[in-house]
Amino acid sequence: MTKRSVVLYARISVSTEESVSVARQIAAGRKYAAARDWRVVCEFVDDGVSATHNKPERRPAWRRLLASQVPFEAVVVWKVDRLARRVIDFLHADETLQARGAAIVCVEQSIDMTTGEGRAFAQMLAVFGEMEAAAISSRITAAREHLVSEGRIPGGRQPFGWRSVPNPDGPGFVRDQDPEQIEWVRGMVERVMRGDTVYSVTTWLNKSGAPGPRTRRDGRPWGYSSVNVLMRNPVLAGMFPIHARRGFDLNGFPHVRRNEKGEPIIAADGLISVEDFQALLHAITHKPHPSARHRHGSSSPLLALLVQCLACDRRLVRHHAHGKLTYWCPVCGQVVSAIPLTDFVVQRLLAERGSQRMFKRVLEVPENPAAAQRLAVIEHDLKVTALALTEDRADADTRHLSEEVARLKRARFEARRRVAGQAFERLTYVGTVKQVWEQCADDSERNAVLASQIETLAVSKAVGGPKFNADRVHLSWNNERKPIAPVSVPVGPIQRRASQPGPWISYRDASRLSGSSEGRIRRGIKTGLITRRKAEPGHPSLNRKSVIAFLRHDGIID
């Protein structure tokens, strides 16, 4: 009789004395298999991996288990929650194993996944595991909020400039400024607030002999990211960041601990006020500030959210590879260069759709002096009545004024409805696609023009080398709806902008003038025929007149 082949899988988030270590899980699995005369062919362990934050298919050991070429009939786990803490994750894992003819076996829970009753029972256990994970998360969050409300810290390493000290008023620890480091932090804040870049602050720290950040245990100097992260940390204003939700809310403010009223909890160990911290964030993240610019060249949104992978039917995302902007598929990994693809699509747009008419939505509101005057009178009476409510009056007078306010509000609603009800929307012709394209001020507006014209834009995998090939691009135009022009394009017949072209142009614009690559332009710079200035990345740096004179000297243009 052939023995049944099985594999063992163990997982744990954090090893503690009261937890079941992976060694104990593996030992229990071996004992369970030996008692049933099963043959263990492989063992897979995910140590220090959370099941709540990591799906099975994202865990290294589980991926190796699924990719294993060794045949097996079952996966032995200690409990269902060792495999998944969410029902949907458990069902996906079970479905994947069924596809290769294997089942799940639990040591501590007698489950036979080959029967309907066993599968139902396993799903119930997965539900309870998910509930347990949610309860643990709620208890931890409540404990952290309780500690912060009492001025204590929930644990973890403190940022540079601060330290953990014993709580003088009770148990636990509180956060306090580190006297040996806080002045360095104060110097960083002052320099960023006055307009210095993060790079210059980093250079100042290293040249001044500042103590290194705690994250660099080998004594290496300060780096850009260390300074940048510290300058965005809400601890500068005495707040408590939520590390489990790193990032910013919709208003651009970091996620911090808040009280019952929704206000940030602020301790007395901050360096600056909340208002100054918001100004500091603005100084770093605002576009005119050099530290906020892209470090890898252009951040143009042209073709953003429009390119798809033909093989995976997934949207390609922008990605910087070796200093070049590309579009990358997160599923199959195919890559296509962004600039050749953009030039190819724009050329086809202007050649094939340049003469198509574009429109703009215009809201027409006919003049109605009587309705507007009636609305103004009602709003004035409403303000006067509301102001009278704030004065000291008798109860009867207050009730009368309240009824009058309610009546005026109803009248105001009706007057507004009559005024707005006469407004209507219509489409107005603004020009052809080529004319609108020339009127666009930036790539965001050009991207809107492309989105109104493109039906599908898919890219297939490269064959025969990494170079761009037009055969990879599958482009179709939209013929069903009327194309809408960007909001900034003026209504009526298009006229060219009166502003003259600037004296400086970029490498890309210069290469387009020459009709060749940037190599010719760089040769002109080396020979001194093209004037170049120092500029931030992405800003025009070549003198327009010198570029045109160089191209005329080479006979490229007349």
KOLMAR-463912 format. One record per residue (C-alpha): residue in three letters; x negated, y negated, z; residue number from 1; chain. Coordinates in steps of 0.5 Angstrom, whole numbers, plus 500, padded with zeros to 3 digits. Example, Ala and Ser with C-alpha at 12.3 -4.5 7.8 and 13.67 -1.06 7.14 Angstrom:
<sites>
ALA 475 509 516 1 A
SER 473 502 514 2 A
</sites>
This chain:
<sites>
MET 500 500 500 1 A
THR 497 493 498 2 A
LYS 496 488 503 3 A
ARG 500 482 503 4 A
SER 495 476 501 5 A
VAL 496 469 505 6 A
VAL 492 463 507 7 A
LEU 492 459 513 8 A
TYR 494 451 514 9 A
ALA 492 447 520 10 A
ARG 493 440 521 11 A
ILE 492 435 527 12 A
SER 493 427 527 13 A
VAL 489 426 534 14 A
SER 485 432 538 15 A
THR 487 431 545 16 A
GLU 487 436 551 17 A
GLU 494 437 551 18 A
SER 495 437 543 19 A
VAL 494 444 539 20 A
SER 487 443 536 21 A
VAL 486 446 529 22 A
ALA 482 451 532 23 A
ARG 487 454 536 24 A
GLN 492 453 530 25 A
ILE 487 457 526 26 A
ALA 486 463 531 27 A
ALA 494 463 532 28 A
GLY 495 464 525 29 A
ARG 489 470 524 30 A
LYS 493 473 530 31 A
TYR 499 473 527 32 A
ALA 497 475 520 33 A
ALA 493 481 523 34 A
ALA 499 483 527 35 A
ARG 503 484 521 36 A
ASP 497 487 517 37 A
TRP 496 481 512 38 A
ARG 490 479 509 39 A
VAL 488 472 510 40 A
VAL 484 470 503 41 A
CYS 483 462 505 42 A
GLU 483 457 510 43 A
PHE 485 450 510 44 A
VAL 484 444 515 45 A
ASP 486 437 515 46 A
ASP 483 434 521 47 A
GLY 485 427 523 48 A
VAL 490 426 518 49 A
SER 497 424 520 50 A
ALA 503 427 517 51 A
THR 507 421 518 52 A
HIS 503 416 514 53 A
ASN 500 422 509 54 A
LYS 505 426 504 55 A
PRO 502 433 504 56 A
GLU 500 432 496 57 A
ARG 496 426 499 58 A
ARG 492 430 504 59 A
PRO 485 433 502 60 A
ALA 486 440 504 61 A
TRP 493 441 502 62 A
ARG 491 439 495 63 A
ARG 485 444 495 64 A
LEU 490 449 497 65 A
LEU 495 448 491 66 A
ALA 489 447 486 67 A
SER 486 454 489 68 A
GLN 485 460 484 69 A
VAL 486 465 489 70 A
PRO 493 468 489 71 A
PHE 497 468 495 72 A
GLU 504 470 497 73 A
ALA 505 466 503 74 A
VAL 502 460 507 75 A
VAL 502 461 515 76 A
VAL 502 454 519 77 A
TRP 503 454 526 78 A
LYS 510 450 526 79 A
VAL 514 446 521 80 A
ASP 511 439 523 81 A
ARG 504 441 522 82 A
LEU 506 441 515 83 A
ALA 511 435 514 84 A
ARG 514 430 519 85 A
ARG 519 428 514 86 A
VAL 525 432 511 87 A
ILE 523 430 504 88 A
ASP 516 432 504 89 A
PHE 517 439 507 90 A
LEU 522 440 501 91 A
HIS 517 438 496 92 A
ALA 512 442 499 93 A
ASP 516 448 499 94 A
GLU 519 447 492 95 A
THR 511 446 490 96 A
LEU 510 453 493 97 A
GLN 516 456 490 98 A
ALA 513 454 483 99 A
ARG 507 459 484 100 A
GLY 511 464 488 101 A
ALA 509 463 495 102 A
ALA 513 462 501 103 A
ILE 512 458 508 104 A
VAL 511 462 514 105 A
CYS 511 459 521 106 A
VAL 507 462 527 107 A
GLU 511 459 533 108 A
GLN 518 459 529 109 A
SER 520 465 526 110 A
ILE 522 463 520 111 A
ASP 523 467 513 112 A
MET 523 462 508 113 A
THR 525 468 503 114 A
THR 533 468 505 115 A
GLY 538 462 505 116 A
GLU 539 462 513 117 A
GLY 531 462 514 118 A
ARG 531 456 509 119 A
ALA 537 452 512 120 A
PHE 533 453 519 121 A
ALA 527 451 517 122 A
GLN 530 444 514 123 A
MET 533 443 521 124 A
LEU 527 444 524 125 A
ALA 524 439 519 126 A
VAL 530 434 521 127 A
PHE 528 435 528 128 A
GLY 520 434 527 129 A
GLU 522 427 523 130 A
MET 526 425 529 131 A
GLU 521 426 534 132 A
ALA 516 422 529 133 A
ALA 521 416 529 134 A
ALA 522 417 537 135 A
ILE 514 417 538 136 A
SER 513 411 533 137 A
SER 519 407 537 138 A
ARG 516 409 544 139 A
ILE 509 406 542 140 A
THR 512 400 539 141 A
ALA 516 398 545 142 A
ALA 509 400 549 143 A
ARG 505 395 545 144 A
GLU 510 390 545 145 A
HIS 511 390 553 146 A
LEU 504 390 554 147 A
VAL 503 383 549 148 A
SER 509 380 553 149 A
GLU 505 381 559 150 A
GLY 499 378 556 151 A
ARG 495 384 556 152 A
ILE 492 388 550 153 A
PRO 495 394 547 154 A
GLY 487 397 546 155 A
GLY 483 397 540 156 A
ARG 477 393 538 157 A
GLN 477 385 538 158 A
PRO 475 381 533 159 A
PHE 468 377 533 160 A
GLY 468 372 538 161 A
TRP 473 375 543 162 A
ARG 472 381 548 163 A
SER 476 386 552 164 A
VAL 476 384 560 165 A
PRO 479 387 566 166 A
ASN 486 384 567 167 A
PRO 485 379 574 168 A
ASP 493 380 575 169 A
GLY 494 387 575 170 A
PRO 492 393 571 171 A
GLY 490 394 564 172 A
PHE 486 389 560 173 A
VAL 487 382 557 174 A
ARG 483 379 551 175 A
ASP 478 373 552 176 A
GLN 473 369 548 177 A
ASP 466 372 548 178 A
PRO 462 366 550 179 A
GLU 456 368 546 180 A
GLN 460 369 540 181 A
ILE 466 364 540 182 A
GLU 462 358 538 183 A
TRP 459 361 531 184 A
VAL 467 362 530 185 A
ARG 468 355 531 186 A
GLY 463 353 526 187 A
MET 466 358 521 188 A
VAL 473 354 522 189 A
GLU 470 347 522 190 A
ARG 466 349 515 191 A
VAL 472 352 512 192 A
MET 477 347 514 193 A
ARG 473 341 511 194 A
GLY 473 345 504 195 A
ASP 466 349 504 196 A
THR 467 356 501 197 A
VAL 467 363 504 198 A
TYR 460 364 501 199 A
SER 457 358 504 200 A
VAL 459 360 511 201 A
THR 456 367 510 202 A
THR 450 364 508 203 A
TRP 450 359 514 204 A
LEU 451 365 518 205 A
ASN 445 369 516 206 A
LYS 440 363 515 207 A
SER 442 360 522 208 A
GLY 441 367 525 209 A
ALA 448 368 528 210 A
PRO 449 375 531 211 A
GLY 452 380 526 212 A
PRO 459 383 526 213 A
ARG 461 389 530 214 A
THR 463 393 524 215 A
ARG 456 392 522 216 A
ARG 452 397 527 217 A
ASP 446 398 523 218 A
GLY 444 390 524 219 A
ARG 446 388 516 220 A
PRO 447 381 515 221 A
TRP 454 377 515 222 A
GLY 458 379 508 223 A
TYR 463 375 504 224 A
SER 469 380 506 225 A
SER 467 380 514 226 A
VAL 468 372 514 227 A
ASN 474 372 509 228 A
VAL 478 377 514 229 A
LEU 476 373 520 230 A
MET 478 367 517 231 A
ARG 485 370 516 232 A
ASN 486 373 523 233 A
PRO 491 370 527 234 A
VAL 487 371 533 235 A
LEU 484 364 531 236 A
ALA 491 361 534 237 A
GLY 492 366 540 238 A
MET 497 370 536 239 A
PHE 497 378 536 240 A
PRO 496 381 529 241 A
ILE 500 387 528 242 A
HIS 495 392 525 243 A
ALA 500 397 523 244 A
ARG 503 392 518 245 A
ARG 497 389 515 246 A
GLY 498 383 510 247 A
PHE 503 377 510 248 A
ASP 510 376 510 249 A
LEU 514 373 504 250 A
ASN 512 366 507 251 A
GLY 505 367 507 252 A
PHE 504 368 514 253 A
PRO 501 374 517 254 A
HIS 505 380 521 255 A
VAL 504 378 528 256 A
ARG 508 380 535 257 A
ARG 514 376 536 258 A
ASN 518 375 542 259 A
GLU 526 376 542 260 A
LYS 527 369 539 261 A
GLY 523 371 533 262 A
GLU 517 366 535 263 A
PRO 510 368 535 264 A
ILE 507 370 542 265 A
ILE 501 366 543 266 A
ALA 496 367 548 267 A
ALA 491 361 551 268 A
ASP 485 364 548 269 A
GLY 486 361 541 270 A
LEU 481 356 538 271 A
ILE 486 352 534 272 A
SER 494 351 534 273 A
VAL 499 355 529 274 A
GLU 499 349 525 275 A
ASP 492 348 524 276 A
PHE 491 356 522 277 A
GLN 497 355 517 278 A
ALA 492 349 514 279 A
LEU 486 354 514 280 A
LEU 490 360 510 281 A
HIS 492 354 505 282 A
ALA 485 352 505 283 A
ILE 482 359 503 284 A
THR 488 362 499 285 A
HIS 490 355 495 286 A
LYS 488 356 488 287 A
PRO 484 349 488 288 A
HIS 479 352 493 289 A
PRO 473 356 490 290 A
SER 474 362 495 291 A
ALA 481 363 493 292 A
ARG 479 364 485 293 A
HIS 478 371 482 294 A
ARG 471 374 483 295 A
HIS 472 378 477 296 A
GLY 473 373 471 297 A
SER 480 372 469 298 A
SER 486 373 473 299 A
SER 491 372 467 300 A
PRO 498 375 467 301 A
LEU 498 376 459 302 A
LEU 502 383 458 303 A
ALA 503 384 465 304 A
LEU 508 389 467 305 A
LEU 509 390 459 306 A
VAL 504 396 458 307 A
GLN 506 403 459 308 A
CYS 502 409 458 309 A
LEU 505 414 453 310 A
ALA 503 420 456 311 A
CYS 506 419 463 312 A
ASP 511 414 462 313 A
ARG 509 409 467 314 A
ARG 507 402 467 315 A
LEU 499 401 467 316 A
VAL 496 396 472 317 A
ARG 491 391 471 318 A
HIS 484 394 474 319 A
HIS 477 391 473 320 A
ALA 472 396 471 321 A
HIS 464 394 471 322 A
GLY 467 386 471 323 A
LYS 472 387 465 324 A
LEU 479 387 465 325 A
THR 483 393 463 326 A
TYR 489 396 464 327 A
TRP 489 403 468 328 A
CYS 494 409 469 329 A
PRO 495 411 476 330 A
VAL 497 418 474 331 A
CYS 493 420 468 332 A
GLY 487 415 469 333 A
GLN 487 413 462 334 A
VAL 484 406 461 335 A
VAL 485 401 455 336 A
SER 481 394 455 337 A
ALA 485 388 456 338 A
ILE 482 383 451 339 A
PRO 482 387 445 340 A
LEU 489 389 447 341 A
THR 492 382 448 342 A
ASP 489 380 442 343 A
PHE 492 385 437 344 A
VAL 499 384 440 345 A
VAL 499 377 440 346 A
GLN 496 377 432 347 A
ARG 502 382 431 348 A
LEU 507 377 434 349 A
LEU 505 371 430 350 A
ALA 505 375 424 351 A
GLU 511 379 424 352 A
ARG 516 375 429 353 A
GLY 513 368 428 354 A
SER 519 365 424 355 A
GLN 524 368 429 356 A
ARG 528 363 432 357 A
MET 528 362 440 358 A
PHE 533 359 444 359 A
LYS 534 356 451 360 A
ARG 540 356 456 361 A
VAL 542 349 458 362 A
LEU 548 348 463 363 A
GLU 553 343 460 364 A
VAL 556 338 465 365 A
PRO 561 333 462 366 A
GLU 562 327 466 367 A
ASN 568 326 470 368 A
PRO 568 320 474 369 A
ALA 574 321 478 370 A
ALA 572 328 481 371 A
ALA 565 325 483 372 A
GLN 568 319 486 373 A
ARG 573 324 490 374 A
LEU 568 328 492 375 A
ALA 563 322 495 376 A
VAL 569 320 499 377 A
ILE 571 326 502 378 A
GLU 563 327 504 379 A
HIS 563 320 507 380 A
ASP 569 322 511 381 A
LEU 566 328 513 382 A
LYS 560 325 516 383 A
VAL 564 320 520 384 A
THR 568 325 523 385 A
ALA 563 329 525 386 A
LEU 559 323 528 387 A
ALA 565 322 532 388 A
LEU 565 329 535 389 A
THR 559 327 538 390 A
GLU 562 322 542 391 A
ASP 565 322 549 392 A
ARG 572 323 548 393 A
ALA 578 326 551 394 A
ASP 580 334 550 395 A
ALA 586 332 546 396 A
ASP 582 327 541 397 A
THR 576 333 540 398 A
ARG 582 338 538 399 A
HIS 584 333 533 400 A
LEU 577 331 530 401 A
SER 576 338 530 402 A
GLU 582 340 526 403 A
GLU 580 334 521 404 A
VAL 573 336 520 405 A
ALA 576 343 518 406 A
ARG 581 339 513 407 A
LEU 575 335 510 408 A
LYS 571 342 509 409 A
ARG 577 345 505 410 A
ALA 578 339 501 411 A
ARG 570 338 500 412 A
PHE 570 346 497 413 A
GLU 576 344 493 414 A
ALA 573 338 490 415 A
ARG 566 341 489 416 A
ARG 570 347 485 417 A
ARG 573 342 481 418 A
VAL 567 339 479 419 A
ALA 563 345 478 420 A
GLY 568 349 474 421 A
GLN 568 344 468 422 A
ALA 560 346 467 423 A
PHE 559 351 462 424 A
GLU 552 354 459 425 A
ARG 550 354 452 426 A
LEU 544 357 448 427 A
THR 540 351 444 428 A
TYR 535 352 439 429 A
VAL 528 350 441 430 A
GLY 524 352 435 431 A
THR 521 359 432 432 A
VAL 517 364 436 433 A
LYS 510 361 433 434 A
GLN 512 354 435 435 A
VAL 514 356 442 436 A
TRP 508 360 443 437 A
GLU 504 353 441 438 A
GLN 507 349 446 439 A
CYS 506 354 452 440 A
ALA 502 351 457 441 A
ASP 499 357 461 442 A
ASP 499 365 460 443 A
SER 505 366 465 444 A
GLU 509 362 459 445 A
ARG 506 366 454 446 A
ASN 508 372 458 447 A
ALA 515 370 458 448 A
VAL 515 369 450 449 A
LEU 512 376 449 450 A
ALA 517 379 454 451 A
SER 523 376 450 452 A
GLN 520 380 444 453 A
ILE 517 386 446 454 A
GLU 522 392 446 455 A
THR 517 398 448 456 A
LEU 509 397 449 457 A
ALA 506 404 450 458 A
VAL 498 406 449 459 A
SER 496 413 448 460 A
LYS 490 416 451 461 A
ALA 483 415 447 462 A
VAL 480 420 442 463 A
GLY 473 419 440 464 A
GLY 470 414 444 465 A
PRO 472 409 449 466 A
LYS 473 403 444 467 A
PHE 479 400 442 468 A
ASN 483 403 437 469 A
ALA 490 400 434 470 A
ASP 492 407 433 471 A
ARG 493 408 440 472 A
VAL 498 402 441 473 A
HIS 506 404 440 474 A
LEU 509 397 439 475 A
SER 516 396 437 476 A
TRP 520 389 437 477 A
ASN 527 387 441 478 A
ASN 532 386 436 479 A
GLU 538 386 440 480 A
ARG 538 380 444 481 A
LYS 537 373 443 482 A
PRO 530 371 445 483 A
ILE 530 366 451 484 A
ALA 524 361 451 485 A
PRO 520 359 457 486 A
VAL 523 354 462 487 A
SER 518 349 461 488 A
VAL 519 348 453 489 A
PRO 523 342 452 490 A
VAL 530 342 449 491 A
GLY 531 340 441 492 A
PRO 526 340 435 493 A
ILE 519 342 438 494 A
GLN 514 337 438 495 A
ARG 506 338 439 496 A
ARG 504 335 446 497 A
ALA 501 328 445 498 A
SER 495 330 450 499 A
GLN 488 331 446 500 A
PRO 484 337 447 501 A
GLY 479 337 453 502 A
PRO 472 336 452 503 A
TRP 470 343 455 504 A
ILE 472 350 452 505 A
SER 471 357 455 506 A
TYR 467 362 452 507 A
ARG 473 366 449 508 A
ASP 476 360 446 509 A
ALA 469 358 443 510 A
SER 469 366 440 511 A
ARG 475 365 437 512 A
LEU 473 359 433 513 A
SER 467 362 430 514 A
GLY 472 369 429 515 A
SER 466 373 432 516 A
SER 464 376 439 517 A
GLU 461 372 444 518 A
GLY 454 374 442 519 A
ARG 453 368 437 520 A
ILE 456 363 442 521 A
ARG 450 365 447 522 A
ARG 445 365 441 523 A
GLY 447 358 440 524 A
ILE 446 356 448 525 A
LYS 439 359 448 526 A
THR 437 355 442 527 A
GLY 440 349 446 528 A
LEU 445 347 440 529 A
ILE 451 348 445 530 A
THR 451 344 451 531 A
ARG 453 348 457 532 A
ARG 455 346 464 533 A
LYS 456 349 471 534 A
ALA 463 351 473 535 A
GLU 467 356 477 536 A
PRO 468 363 474 537 A
GLY 474 362 469 538 A
HIS 473 355 468 539 A
PRO 471 352 461 540 A
SER 464 350 461 541 A
LEU 462 349 454 542 A
ASN 462 342 450 543 A
ARG 467 343 445 544 A
LYS 463 338 440 545 A
SER 457 342 441 546 A
VAL 460 348 439 547 A
ILE 463 345 433 548 A
ALA 457 342 431 549 A
PHE 453 349 432 550 A
LEU 459 353 428 551 A
ARG 458 348 422 552 A
HIS 450 348 422 553 A
ASP 451 356 421 554 A
GLY 456 355 416 555 A
ILE 462 358 420 556 A
ILE 467 353 419 557 A
ASP 467 347 414 558 A
</sites>
